[in-house]
Each structure stands twice: as C-alpha cells, then as structure tokens.
Amino acid sequence: MTTSTAARVYNFSAGPAVLPEPVLEQIQDEMMALPGVGSSVLEISHRSKDFEEILDDAVARIKAVMNVPDSHEVLFIQGGGALQNIMIPANFITEPSGVADYIITGAWGKKSAGEVKHYGKLNVAYDGGSTKYNHLPKQSDLKLTPDAAYVHLTTNETIHGIQFPQLPDTGGVPIVADKSSDIMCGPINVSDFGLIYACAQKNAGIAGATIVIVRKDLLERSGDRLASYLDYKKHAQAGSRFNTPSTFPIYVTGLVCKWLQDQGGVEKMESQNKMKSQILYDIIDSSDGFYTGHVLDKAERSVMNVVFKLGSDELDAKFVTDAKSAGLTTLKGHRSLGGIRASVYNAMPVAGVEALAAFMKNFASKNG
Ligand SMILES: *Cc1c(COP(=O)(O)O)cnc(C)c1O
C-alpha cells in the first residue's frame, strides 16, 4: 500500500540508494506518531527511554544480523566515511613514527589513505591506480609492514565495482575495513577484523549514521591524547550518545536490519546478491563486446556495484537516457571512470535487475 502519487522507478543509485519498500512504508506509518510514544522519532529526545529503545534495538539487530562476537563493540557515529578516515589513524597510530598500511584497490581507499599523514606514516602496501583498479593484488604484491598499527582496505570499491572475495593475510596485524557499500551483503566473520566501518547510506540505511564495529581491546590504544569526539572509547563509554546522535538515521538502520532478518538474513542476501549481479554479468559476458566489464577477474567482480561501459561515451550517454525513459534510473558511472554503474544493493528487488537485464539485451540488439 503506497499513498504516494508518484510512481517508483528502479533506482540503481550508488548511494544514497534504494531502501526496502516495507521500510519506507513503516517510516511513513510512524511519521506522525510512534506507537506508544505519540510523537515521531524526529521529535523526541535522544536521552529519552523511547529513543534509547530504538538505539538499543538497532544495535542488537546489527549484532544479530552480522553475528558480532562479544569481543567487538557496535557504535553509531556521525561524519560518514570521511570522519572514519580521520578517526582510524587518530586512534590507532599512537605516535608520529607509527606506520599504517593501506591496500588501495579503488578511489575510496585512496581517499582514506590521504588522511594518515596527520597522525603518522602512511605505507601504501598496494595501489592499483595505474590500471584503473581493474584487479586486486595477489598476496605477493602486498608490501606490508610487520609492525604496522593496522592494515586498511576497502572490501568493496563502490566506484570501480571491485570486491575482495577473501581477505589478504596480514600476519596478525588488525584489518580495518571500509565496508560502506557491502556491509550486510553476505555473512562475514567479524572477528577477522579489528574495525569495520560503513556509512549507512548504501546497504544499511540512510545518510547521517555510520556503523563502526570495533574490537574492544583496540579501544584502549588511543590513551587520552585525542580530542574527545575523535576518541572511539568516548563513544563506546557513552553508548553512542556522546553528543546528540543522528536519531532518525539510526531508527532507519534498525528498520533495515529488521527487514533483513525478515528476509532470511545475510545468508539469503548473499545468494540473492550473487544471483542478481550474475544476471547482469552474464549479459555483459555474452554481448560479444558490446558491453565491457571494468574488472578483469570474474571472482573479483562486485556483487553490489556492476560497472561496465559501451563502445563510446555517446553510446554510454544514450544508454543512460534511454534507461531513464524505461524507469531505470541513476545508471551513469562515477565521473572519474565514466561508463555505467548499476548498484544492486540488498534492497534492489530481483524484478528491478530483470528489468535492467531485459533493457540491456534490447539496447544491445538495437544499437549493436
Ligand atoms: C559511499 C562510500 C563512502 C562515503 O563516505 P562519506 O564520507 O559518508 O560520504 C565511503 N567509502 C565507501 C567505500 C563508499 O562506498
């Protein structure tokens, strides 16, 4: 039941991105008054019992969905991925001579690495920029520092559509992962990570909330040298209410996690995400070169962001325009790479992917 007068399209935006319709409906239902509260979530104190329940529920659901062990804390912080790029070196590099390793497999990792210099020494363990990040490093390509403070990587590079099928071996150095665009896309072993962060606006909610999952022993690293907002420990001690948290985005993340649980959890998401992305990759692979995928190795292609191009910029542009007329929107690739990007996050229904697949076949036969 939707009361909106405008029709919904299939929205392939990379982020902020499509949300599950039941989540939007519940938000709409509860916008005038939350059951038992009588005000909307937008209007209540972040210190109130009612909001505390919403926050606790969202954290509990993240823990349940991702099977977070007791060794790790779940935090909500504002400031997006950009602030995490600063908080991570600030907390974990404890002296200016300290080194952090960055495995750069796309534009987001590059951006993350750019902030290390404010706190310590950056070691670029790998940078695939010279081949436009079209493949991942082999273990032997990594120039890791044995006593690095941590190794940072981006498990799914949203712009280049490249995703680690498994984690590299960092020899016991904690892995810090930007999972902004593939959090909850499938099961992971949280204990493999020192810290996971994800701005919520791709797969786990809306802009304004960032999920941080951090190993509790690492919270002690920063000591008391940091400005308070930058200190993970302060956020943990305050139960994610160090200051006014992003109440509405946290509420939405709770609803998205509930929806995920209702769907059968991340195991179900994984098989569905593989199936959805494969539908598109199959069309690319069988198009006789009409469509070319960006990532070379099939095993490294993202299940979240399908990146490809056509034979010319003009044809790319026509594809985007014609798709839009067919109700398939936001398919233009990132400005740094051009081409096409179809983001097929958890909330993108199979029917949306099938509609795009049919459009792609038709477009290829008309313009090939
Ligand atoms: C979208 C995205 C971000 C966004 O960071 P913000 O600072 O929240 O805009 C960061 N990392 C990755 C991998 C992303 O996909």
The ligand as an SDF file (V2000), in Angstrom:
LIG
                    3D

 15 15  0  0  0  0  0  0  0  0999 V2000
   29.8750    5.8870   -0.2640 C   0  0  0  0  0  0  0  0  0  0  0  0
   31.1500    5.4790    0.3160 C   0  0  0  0  0  0  0  0  0  0  0  0
   31.7940    6.2690    1.2660 C   0  0  0  0  0  0  0  0  0  0  0  0
   31.1510    7.5860    1.6390 C   0  0  0  0  0  0  0  0  0  0  0  0
   31.7520    8.2850    2.6030 O   0  0  0  0  0  0  0  0  0  0  0  0
   31.0150    9.5780    3.1820 P   0  0  0  0  0  0  0  0  0  0  0  0
   32.0880   10.3020    3.8640 O   0  0  0  0  0  0  0  0  0  0  0  0
   29.9630    9.0550    4.1100 O   0  0  0  0  0  0  0  0  0  0  0  0
   30.4260   10.3580    2.0400 O   0  0  0  0  0  0  0  0  0  0  0  0
   32.9720    5.8040    1.8070 C   0  0  0  0  0  0  0  0  0  0  0  0
   33.5060    4.6240    1.4270 N   0  0  0  0  0  0  0  0  0  0  0  0
   32.9090    3.8460    0.5020 C   0  0  0  0  0  0  0  0  0  0  0  0
   33.5070    2.5320    0.1050 C   0  0  0  0  0  0  0  0  0  0  0  0
   31.7160    4.2530   -0.0720 C   0  0  0  0  0  0  0  0  0  0  0  0
   31.0970    3.4850   -0.9810 O   0  0  0  0  0  0  0  0  0  0  0  0
  1  2  1  0
  2  3  1  0
  2 14  2  0
  3  4  1  0
  3 10  2  0
  4  5  1  0
  5  6  1  0
  6  7  2  0
  6  8  1  0
  6  9  1  0
 10 11  1  0
 11 12  2  0
 12 13  1  0
 12 14  1  0
 14 15  1  0
M  END
$$$$
